[in-house]
Amino acid sequence: MSRRSLRTGLWAAQLVAVFSLLGAAQPARAQFHLPKGLQKYAQKAEDIHKSMTITVDQEKDIGREVAAKLIGYYHLYNNPALAQYVNLVGETVAAQSPRQDIQYHFAILDSDDINAVSAPGGFIFITRGALALCDDESELAGVLAHEVAHVTDKHVVKVIERDKGMAAGFQEASTHMQSDKYKQMLQNMSKNVLVNLLDHGLAPADEYDADEKGVMFAHAAGYPADGLERFLIKMGEATKGNEVPYWSKTHPPVADRNTRIQQEITSQGWQDQNRPRLAERFEMVVAALKPKS
Ligand SMILES: [Zn+2]
């Protein structure tokens, strides 16, 4: 077993362990709407006038809980070779992020929906449906780089810090990070964070920011800069019907995003058509996900 797959395996084992400690989440299969058990957290807010800064250790703790819950609700797609490949591509773009005080982990959720999501601390997920929509590695790199950028700029962490009720309770509980109170607070907070991520999404400004930085990371890693743009065009077409998959629901309109991405690529002079999109090696690993024709 290579070091990388060993590490990926350890991470998965750790998350499973964390999740089993949390106890009985009901498996809500395959659908990407908000699971029932989380709905009551959507309205929860207290108005305590304190603010706080989440430390990196606390961010990782929150991220681990959010990741464990996501996996508990949606389940990992069981394909070690594909998971290893997604980690390889993800780590390649994450290496271009200025934020290297955390380790980035990538995993595949077993859902048909077209979706990608990042938890604080560097836990990044893409659905099987989003992977199947990619036609080459540069598109996958573009999607993962967008999620890396959310982590780099701590978009979710800042949402928590701005939520005075949540932040105040967490600050109080954090004085003893091994205490039951802290662990309970982590669980409650991770549910709130999940609701924000899956139901409301982040502010449009954060999404445009993640697009801009994601394109930058992907290009700096050697990929064509337009991978995300090509993916978004297909996502826009795939989501034209009645169903509105998650990435469309919680992100600004595709046309607006792509206009900005095109402006960025033009102004930076990144229209390099000669860079390989790496379709062949992508197809070799991802072929099993594609619909049979
Ligand atoms: Zn986003």
Residues whose N, C-alpha, C, O or C-beta is under 5 A from the ligand:
A	BS01	ZN	E207 A210
